[in-house]
């Protein structure tokens, strides 16, 4: 009885489907690195860094970045092996289908909605904060009711209605959805330009900001824990911050969702994953040091912490450039995250686990239009209604769970299918995958509060699988 839910999709079948896919192969290794950097450098560096420092880690946020980056490196090496073996759009969903079985594949797809879809909503909220700040500099003030989420947290941490709606966040999602409908090649070209702009802006902030660092703000480097405040400063706060900013590393996995549109996926996808993660980890650490050295970390609990820092320097031209770079950069992140989410739903639809409309490709644009528009509208409404603190924790939890499953999948396939061609092999296996699982589990423990609050989300996912997906699964029908 249970075995029918554990049916696995043969690796050979996944490889054949990849070769016969309808999606156009137009992305080079450079495009994939740019795609990864475009997704990684976003809300994590422009928004979450300041909030994690102010609420949990203080100047020691750089230690949180190092720990989160090491955990990501273990997962990235596992992703690179699986992506070279299974170059398909479904990413972790497809890997779970091949190694763990259908019900786990569905759970992974449901988790990836947290990782990609909710992440796009989180970025949209940060994007809204920078847009509002930028327009305010020109005397254009958007009414507060149109920039606040419909839900807010009261002093006790309970969700209550605010009566507002974050309209800029909703419109930002609508903008990138329209671009994705037109085509992935056009979207990649725009992304390349934006990535260049925002990396240049980050380098400018680091270079100029370094001259304004006041080292007194780094003392104490690890602030003493505050009695009665959970995970606020001290080593517990560093762990909690690492779990929060893990969200900042989501982007490298988006490279694997582009495998079916890569020119040479077995070679280029590992390059894209590892290259983008390496570049961004170095930039993150430098920004964290400069940011907490320019202003007291307590002042960074805002949607636009880098804007706060450049305003403190009192260089109007730098503030203007940084805000433009943040808006452009967050735009590219929204685009890449939405792109990843639509491609996962596309693959699930092809397997029969999602409605057929999600797998239909437009004859002119060669993109899944119905899928893209549906996802865009839903995520836009989530962005307009939900505060960034809740969204960020949801994304980090979904990401950590998915990464742990990926590391386990490498171990499983090494044991059950040792003779499969692996153009890229995870080094030091099984140590690397095991360390990846342990690190992800450790960071998930820091997010245990939001984990228990997700029981209804998981229940809805299970009901959808048993009410629809199991009866339409093409693999089970075959």
N, C-alpha and C positions, 0 to 999 in steps of 0.2 A: 504493500500500500504506500509506504513512505518512499520506496524506490522510484516511483513515477515522478515524484517532485524533484528527485536528485538526478534526473537524466542530464547527461552532459553533451554539449555540442562538440563533435569531433574537430580537432584542430585543423585537420586537412580540409574539412568543409568550410571553416571560417576563412582559411587561406584562399580557397577557390572563390568564395563570395567576394573577397577583396579584389581579386584579379578581374572579376566580371562586373564590378560595381558601375553604377550609372554616373557617379560623381566624377567630375573632370580633374585629372591629375595635372596640377599647374604650380605646385609649391616646391621651391628649392630648399636646400639646407639653410641658406641664409634667411629665407622667408620663415622657416620654422624657428630659428633662433630669435628672429625679430618677433614672431608670434608669441613665443614664450616670454621674452623680455617685456613685450607690450602688455601681457596679462599680469606678470609678476609685479612690475613697477606700477602700482596704482594705489588703491585705498590703503593697503598695508603701510606704505611709506608716507603717503600724503595725509592719512587720517588716523589709522589704528596705532601707529608708533607713539604719537603724543598722548593718546588716551591710555594706553597700556603703561606708559611711563608715569603719568600723573596719578593713576589709580592703584598701581601695583608694584612697579619695579624701581621707579626713580631713575637716576643716571645709569643704574645697572641694567637698563633695558638692552644694552649691547650684549650682555651675557645671555639674555633671553633670546636674542637674535642668533647668537652662536649656537645655543642648544637646539633651537628650532631648525636652524640650517643643517646641523649634523643629522638630526632625525630625518629631514627632507632628503639629504644626500643618500641615506640608506634606501629610502623609498624610490628615489629617482633612479638609482642603479637597477632596482627591480623592475621599474616601469620600462627602462630602456631595453632590458632583455625581452619582456613580454611584447613590447611594441615592435621589436625587430622580428619576432616570431609571428605575431598576429597583427599585421598592418591594416587595421580596420577602424572605422569611425567610432565604434562603440566604447573604446578605451577600456576602463576597468570593468565595465559591464560585460564586454566580450571575453575578457580574461577570466572573470568569475564563471561565465557560462562554460568555458572549456575545462576549468579545473575543479569547480565545486558543485556545479549543477544548476538547474533552472531556477529553483526557488531562491538560491543565493544570488544568482544573476539578477533576479528581479529586485531583491533587497539592495543590491549594489546600485542598480539603476535608480531606485528610490532615494538612496543616500546621495547619489550624484546630483539629484535635484537640489539638495541642500548645498552641495559643493559648488555647483555652477549657477543654477537659477537664483538661489538666495544670495549668492556672492555678487551676482550682477546687480541685485537690488541694493545690497550694502554699498557697492561702489557708486550707484546712482545717488544715494543719500549724501555721500561725501562730495560727489560732483556738484550736487545742489548747493552744498555749503560754500564751495569755492565760487560758484556762479553768483550766488547772492552777495558774497563779499566783494567780488569784482564789480558787479553792477552798482553796489553801494558807493564805490569810489567815484563813480560818475554821477552820483546824485539820484540814481534810480533805486528806489526802495520798494521791494516786493512785500505786500502785507504779510504779517507774521502767520496768519491763518493759512496762507498758501505755501508756506515753507516748513510748517510743522507736521509731523506724522499724525495720523488719525488716532494712534495709540501712544500713550506715554506711560512711563513708570512713576508711581508715587514714591514717597519717602520710604515706604515699607517694602518697595520692590514689586508691588502689585500693578498689573496692567489696567489702566483706566482710559476712558475716551477723552480726547482733547478737543474734538470737534473740528480739527483742521485736516489738511491734506497737502502733502508735499508735491505741488504741481511741477516744479522744475525737475524733480527726480523722475516723475512719470514721463515728462516730455523728453528727457535725456534717453530713456529706454526706447521711446518711440523713434527717436532719431537714428539710433544704431540699428534698430530692427529694420527700418526702411533700407539702410545700406546693405544689410545682410540679404535682403530679398533680391537685390539687384545682382549679386554674385560674389563668390569667394575671391576670385582673382582681383576684382575691383576693390573689395574690402581689404585684401592683403596689401595692395598698393597704398591705400590710404593709411593702413596701419604702419607700414614702413616709414612713412613721412612723420607720423605722430611719434613713433618710438624714437626717431632721431631727435625730434624737438624736446621730448621730455627727458631723455638721457642728458642732452646738452644742458637743460635747465637744472637738473639734479647736480651735475658737475659744477655748474656756475654757483649754485647755492653752497656746495661744499667748499669750493675754492675761495669765495668771498666771505662766507660765514666763518671760516677758520680764523680769519684775522680779528673777529669780534668775539671769540670764545673767552669767557671768563671762567677760569678753572675752579674758582670758588664754588660755582654751581655744581661741580662734580663731588663736593664734599658734604656729607658722607656719600661715598659712591654707592654703598648699599644702605639705604636709610633703615633705621631701627623699626621693627614691627610695631604697629599701633595696637595696643591691647583692645580686644573686643571687635576689631575689624578684620574679618577673614581675608587672608591673602593680600593684605595691604602692607607692602614693603617687607624687607627681610628675604630670606631664601624662598619662603612660601610664595611671596609676591613675584619673585623672578620666575618661578614655575608657572604661576597663574598667567603672567604676562606672555610667557613662551607659548602657552596654549592659545591665547588670544591672537598673537601675531603670527601663529602658524597659518592663519588666514592669508597672510601676505605672500605665502609661497605657493598658493594654489595654481598659479599660472603655468608652471612648467608641465603640469599634467595635461593642460589644454593642447600641448603639442601632439600628444598621442591621439587626440580626437581628430587630428588632421591627417592621420596616416593614410587614409583612403584617397586623399587628394594630393599626396606628396608624389613627386616624380620618381624618387628612389627611396621608398620608405624604410627598407631594411638598413640602409646606411644613414639616411638623413635624419630620421626620427631620434635615434640615440644622440646624435650631434645636437639637435635642437633642444632636447631635454637637459642634457648635462651642461651644454654651453650657456643656456639662458639662466640656469640655476646658479652657476659659478659667478657670472657677471653680476647678477642682482644681489647675491649675498654680500659681496664686497661693497657694493653701493649702499646697501641697507646699514651696514655697520658704520660706515663713514657718516651717513646722515644722522644716525642715532647719536653719535658723539657730538657732532656740531650742534644739533638741535637742542640737546640738554645742556650745552655749554653756552648758548646764547641767552636763554631765558631760564628762570627757575622752572623745574619740571612740573611744579604744582599748577602752573598757568597753561599747561598743554592739553587739558581735558576739554577740547573744543573740536568741532568738525573740521577745522582748517588750521592745524597746529603749525605747519610750515609758514603759513601766512602770518600767524602771530609772531613767529621768530623774525621774519624779514621786516615786519612793521617795527619791531623793537630795534632793529639795526638803524632804522630811519633813513633808508635809501629808497625813495619812491620808485626809481627806475627798476630796481631789483624786485621790489614787491610786485610791480606790474608784470614783469617777465615771469616770475615764479607762479603767479596766479594763472597766467595764460598757459604756462606749461602744465600746471596741475589740471586745469580744465581739459586740455587736449589729451593729457596722459590718462586721466580717468575715463575719457570718452573711448579710448582704444581698449581699455580693460573691459568696459561694459560690452564692447563689440565682441571681443575674444571669448568672454564667458558665455554670452548668449549663443555665439557660434558653437561652442562646445556642447551646450545643453541641447541645441536643436539636432546636432549630429548624433548624440546618444539616443534621443527619442526616435530619430530616423532609423537607426540600427535596431532598436527594440521593436519598431513597427514592422520592419522587414522580417523579424522573427515571429510576428504575430502577437507579441505581448503588449503592444499598443495598437490603437485603432489604425486602419490602413491609411487614413488621410495623412498621418504623420510621416508616411514613407513615400508619398507621391512627390515627384520632382517636376517642376515647371518646365515645359518644353523649350522655352526661350531662355530663361535665366539659369536653368540647370541647378536650381536650388529647391529645397523643400519649403515651398512658400506657405502652405497652410500651417505646417509645423512652426515655422519661424514667427508668423504673425500671432498664432495662438500663444506661444511661449512669451512673446514680447508683451502682449496685453496683460497676461497674468502677472508676470514679473514687474511690469510697470505699476500695477495696482498694489502689489506687495511693497514696492519701494515707496509709494506715496503714503502708505498707511502705517508702516512699522518703524520704530526707532532703531538707530544704527547699533546700539549696544546689544539688543536682542539678536539682530541679524548677524552680527559678527560672531557671536558665540555659536549660533546654529551652523554657520559655515565651517568654523574650525572643528566642531564635533563631527560633522559629516565627512570632512576631509580626512581627519585622523582615522576614523573607522574604515574608510575606503582604502587608505594607505596600508593599514594593518592587513587587510584582506589581500591586497596586491602582494605584499611580502610573503604571505602564506601561500599564495598561488605559485610563486616561483619555487618554493620548497616542494610543493605538491607535484608540479609538472616535472621537476628534476627527478623525482622519484618514480612517477608513473610513466613518463614519456622521455626517458633519457636520450633517445636517439634522434629526437626532433632537431632540425637545423636551427641553430641559434647564432645568427650573424653577430649579435652582441651577447656576451655572457656576463652576468653579475659577478664581479670579482669577490674572492674570499667567501664563496658560498659553502656551507649554510650559515656562516657567522653573520654576514651582512643582512640577509633577510630576518634572521632571529633578532638581531639588534634593532632592526626597523620596527618589528612587532612590539618589542619591549619599550622602545622610546615612545611610540604612538600610544601604547597603553598607559604609560606614565603621564603623558600630557592629557589624555582623556580623563584621568582621575582628577586633574585640576579643574575639569569642566563638568564634574559629576552632577552639579546642581541642575544645569540645563539638560543633561542627559536624561534624568528622570522626568523632566517636564516634556520630553519628546514622545512619551508613550502613546499619545493620541495620534501623533504623526505616523508612527510605525504601525499602529492599528489600522489606520486608513489604507496604508500601503498593502498590508496583508489582505484586507477586504477586497481591494481592487484585483489583486492577483487571483484569489480564490473565486471571486465573482465574475471575472472577465478573462484574464490572461491565460489561465490554465486551460480554458476551453478553446482558445484560438491559437495556442502554441503550434507553430508549423513543425517543430521538431517532434513533439509528442504525436501529432497527427501522422507524421511519416513513420 
